[in-house]
């Protein structure tokens, strides 16, 4: 059985050489996300990095990272059998899918994971909102600044973190009041961890402040040398255009601070219709496609 251990902030320097310099992959390979979401574990095997996670009571293995991957995939299959669980492998690219089909012909079921596709935008597009396609977004920003011209933009710091937490507490309370059946447990836990371990994880963020009150926040971290991952974005109700404003301000902030940055990964839509519509409305440059694979084993429901 593989010796997976829980991901800790102190592991960042250990894992990032694998995470930040691999071929383009989704936000699941952000070190911050590995620590923030779910019960994620990792281990090294044969010079490769392997992963084991549990989400919504399902055990999964992310596709491993490295070069000579066949022995590590063999070990993952053996590990699943020893644990007595289905061998589910997530976050496959089309190339990963081809490798599994070549190495294990007719042994896996495959399905596209559309709800997990990441939305990737150029920094320039989100910072400038130029062109007819983004005219409505420019209008949203303009309406916001016309209505709230005294709003200030500031980075998230240790000093203002308690106010960010209060803004988020109010945001979740309002959403739950509107829909008591909604579940924000995992997200609330993740964003709480992000604020508590912001510096250790290399997280950066901005807030919008109006009349002394924080009305919007966003946070992210570097995914690779040319891509920044936007993990969280929230705005208080009643401030028309606040989401568009914090989105553009963060893109401008990152462009100025990191001149080599080219892309912003705004992660997936989780299959939520409104979120998908919102992310498509910003006209992504591309989507990062992902696949699930499940080993065909008798008695297991993938």
N, C-alpha and C positions, 0 to 999 in steps of 0.2 A: 504494500500500500504506500502511495506517495505521502511524504511528510509535509503536508500543507500547514502553514502557520498564518495567523491573522495578520493583515496588513496594518502597519503602524506608521505614523508620521516619520519616525526615525529611519524607515526603510527607503525613503525617497531617493537618496543618492545611490542605493543599491540597485533599485529597479529601473531608474530613469534611463540609463544607457540602452536598455532594451525598448522602453516605451517611446522615447522621444525621437529615435533615429530609425525606426522601422518604416516600412512602406505605409502609405496613407491608410489609416484605420479610423474607426469610429471613436466616439467620446468614451466608450467603455475602457479604452486603453490610456485614459488620463490617470495619472497617479492619484490626483485629488479624488476623482470619482471612485477609484478602487477603495480608498479609505472611507469616503463619505457614505456610500450607498450599500446597504445590505450587509451580509456576513461574508465578506470576501477574504480569500486566502490565496497564498502563492507559494511556489517552491521552485528551486532550480533542479533541472534534470538533464543530464547529458549536455550541459552548456546552454540549455534553453530555459525559458521562463514559462512555467505552467500555472494555471489558475483554477481555483475551485470556489464557487459561490452558491449562495442560496437566496433566491428571490421568490417571494410569494409561495413559500413552502415547496419550491422545486429546486433540486440540486442541478447545477449546470457547470460545465467546463468552458471557459473562453478558449478560443483557438490559441495555442501556444505561440510564443515568439522565439525566434532563433533561426538557425540555418539548417542543420540536419534534424528535421522535425519528426521523421518516421519513428525512431525509437521512443520519442517522447509521447507521440500519439498512441503507440503500442502500450506504453505505461499507463496512459490515461484510460484506455479501454480496460486494461487489467485492474486498475484502481476502482473503476465503476463496478466491476464484477465482484471484487472483494468487499465493497461496501454494500452490495446488493441493491444498486440503484440503476436506473436507465442511464446510458451513456449519451447525454445531451451535450452537444458542442455548439456554442453560440458565437456570434460576431464574425462569421466567415465572410470573407470577400469572395468574389467570383473565382479568383485564382485559388483560394483555399478550398473551395468546393471542388474544383477540378483535381486538386491534389488528393483529396479524400476519395474521389471517384476512381482515380488512377491506382492509389495504394490499396484501397479496400473496395474493389468492384462489387456492385450490387449488395453491399453490406450496410449502407446507410439510407435512411429516408432524408429528404431535403425539403425545406420550404422557405420561401422568401419571408423575411421579417419586416414587412413594410412599416409597421408601427414604430420600428426602431431605426429607420433610415435617418441619418443626420442631414441637417440643412447647412450648407456651407456658402458663405457670401464673401465677396471681396471686401477688404477693409475700406477701400475707396468708395465703394457703392454705399455702404452704410454710413460712412462719415459725411458724405456729400449729398446723398439722395438726389442725384441729378437725373434728368430725363423724364419723359412722359410716364413711364411705368411706375416711377416712385413719386409722382406728383402728389398723390394723396398723402403719402407719408410726410412730405415737405409741408403740406398744408396743416397736418396734425401738429407738427413741431411749431409752425408759425402761430397757430391758434394758442398753443400752450404758452409760448413766450409773450404773446400779446396780452393774454389773460393774467399771467403771473410774471411780470417783467423783473420783479425783485428776487426771483428764485436764484439761489446760489448752487454751484456744483462743487462738491468736495470729495476727496478720497475717503474711503472707510479706514478709520484708525481705531486704536485702542480707546481713545477718548470718546468717540461717537458711537462705538459699538452698542452700549446700552440703549441708545436711542433707536438704533437700527433694530435691535431686538424688540423694542416696544412697538415700532411700526409693523414688524412682522407678526407680533402677537395680535395686534388689532386686525391685520389683514386676514389671518386665518380665522379669527373669531367671526368676522363679517361673512366669510365664505361658508363657514359651518352654520351660521344663523340662517343663511339663505338656502342651504341644502344640508340638513343634519345627517344625511346618509353619505355624504362625501368623506373620503379618506385621505388625509394629508399626513398620516403618521410618518411614513418613510421620508417624505420631503422635509417635514419639520425637523426630524432627527438629523438629516443630512445638512440642512442649512445651519442648524445649531452647532454641529461639529465644525462646519466651515468657518464660522465666526470665531469659535474657540481656538482653532488651530490655523488661523489664517496665515500667519507668517511661516510656520513650519511647512505648510503645504504650498507656499508660493502663490497664495491667492491674492488677487487685487480687486478692488471694487470702488464704485462711486455711489454717491447719494445726491438727490435733489432736496434742497431745504427751502421751504416757504414759510415766512413769518415764524421762524424758529423751529418749525416742525419738519421732520424728515417725511417726505411724501413719496419717494421712490428710491429703490436701491438696485444694484446689480453687482455680481461678483463672477470672476472667472480665473483661469490659470492657463499657462502655456501648455499646449498639447504637443507641439513639435516646434522646430526652429522657425517655421513660417506660419504656424496656425495657433490661434488663441481660442480656448474653449470657454463659452459663456455658460456658466452653470446655473445661475439664478438671476431672475429679473422680476421685481414686484413693484407695483405702484398702488397707492391708496385710491379708493373710489372717490369720484367727485372732482378729479383734476383731469379734464379732457386733454388728451395728447401727452400725458405724463410718460406713458410707455414708449411712445415714439421719441420723446425728448431724451430719456435716460439711455435708450438704445443708441441714438446718434452721438450723444455726449461721450459715451464709453468708447465708441469706435474712434472718435476724434482723439480722445485721451491716449488710447493704445497706439494709434498711428503716430502721434507725436513722440511718445516714449520709446517705441520700437520701430524705427524706420524700415527695418527689413521684414516686418510682419506683412503678410499678404492676405491671409484668410481669417475669417471668424466662423467658428463652428458653433451654431446655436442649438446643437443637439437635436433630439428627436421630438416627435409630437405625441408619443405614447398612444396613438390611435384616437386622441381626443379631437373631435371634429372642429371645434372652435380654435384650438391651438394649431391644428394643421392649416386651417384657412389663414390664420394670422401669419404663420411662417411662410406660406406660399405667397402671401401678399407682398412680401419683401423681395420677391423674384430671386430665389437662390441661384447661384452660379452652377451648383451641382448638388446632387444628393449622394450620400455615401450609402450604397446598398449593402445590406447584410442578410445573411442566411443562417438558419438553424440546421443542424444535422443531428439525427438520432440513430444510434446503432439498432439494427433490426435484431431484437432479442425477444424470444418467446416469453410472454407473460408480462411485458412492460408496455405501458401506454405512454407514448411520447407526448 
